[in-house]
Amino acid sequence: MKDPHDIILKPIITEHSMADTMLGKYTFVVAKHATKPEIGKACEILFDVKVVKVNTMHLIGKTRRMGKTSGKTAAWKKAIVTIDLEPAPEEYSLPGGKTGSRAKKYKTEIAEFGFGQ
């Protein structure tokens, strides 16, 4: 497996992405060849959250001009990661047919990069 820091490069902090944090959706710039399962695992390891869904999109570079010279900006990949805001308690069976439960130890927000609710 790749290092999680090599998969998730940086957060995207815009007005739209900050509004989505209320719904548990966080937006990141990710490595171009990272898959959805790799992105989900990297988020779970880095931020200690439970990932529900990962949506990705490839964004192509745009043509830009500086005077008579033209060029292209770099292409990149964006991921929108949806986390579980209300992790359910974990239930397990005990000897004698009884069941026990314990609260999950997942966080309900990612606050490391200035995200917050």
N, C-alpha and C positions, 0 to 999 in steps of 0.2 A: 504494500500500500504506500502511496505517496504521503509526504509530510502534509498535515492539514494547512500549514502556513504557505505551502506551495500551491494549494488548491484555491483557497480563499485569499484573494490579493488585497482588497480594500472594500469598505462599505461605500454605498452610494447614498449620500445625504442630500436629499432635495426636499422640497415642500411636499411633493406627492409621496415620496417614500416615507417621510416622517408621519404622514397621515395614515399610511398603511400599517405602521407599527401598532396602532390601536387594535388592529385586527389580527395581530400576530404575524405579519408579513414583513420580512427584512430583505433588503436588496443589497447584493454584493457584486463586485467585479470578480470573476473567477478565471482560472486558467482555461485557455481555449479548448484543450482536449480533455477536460474533466467531465466525468459522467454524472448523472443525477445521483446515483448511490454514493459516489465518492464525495460529492458536495454535501449530501445529507450527513454522512458519517463525520466529515470534517467539522461541520457546524456542531454536531453533538459533542465531539471531543473538545473543541475550542471553547464553546460557550456553555456547556453542561445543560443543554435544553433537549427536549424531545421533538424531533422533526416529524411533521405530519406529511408535508408535500414539498416538492422542489419543482419549480418551473424554470426553464432556461430559454435563452434566446441568443442567437448570434447577431451582432450588430456590425454591419460592414462599414469600412472607412469612407468618409466623405471627401469629395474633391474640394480643395481649397486653393486660393490664389493669393500670391503676394506680388503685386505688380504684374509683370508679364510671365512670371514663373508660376507653374501650377504643380501641385502634388496631392497626395492623399494622406488622410489621417489614418491611424492604425485601426484595424478591425479588432473587436473584443467580444467577450462573452459575458452576459449578465444572467444572474440567477436570483429568483425571488423565492426565498425559503419561508415556508409557513410552519410556525411552531405551535405546540399544544399549550394553550393558555390555562387549561384546567386539567392537569395530569390526574388520572384516576388512581385511587389507592391500589396497591398491589395485593392480591389475595392469594393465599397459599393454604394447603391442607396440612393439618396437624395429625399426629397419631390419635386414634380413637374416633375419627370421623369429624373432628372439629375443624373449623376454618379460622384462619387468622388473617389479619391485614396490617399493612404498614403504608405510611404515606410515601409517595414517590419523592425522590430527592432532586427533581428537576427544577430549574428556574423557569419563571413564567415570562421573562423578558431578557433581551440582550442589552446590557447597559455598558459594555466595555468600550464601544466606539461612539459614545455620545447619544446613543439611542435611549429613549425613555418614554414613559407614558404619563 
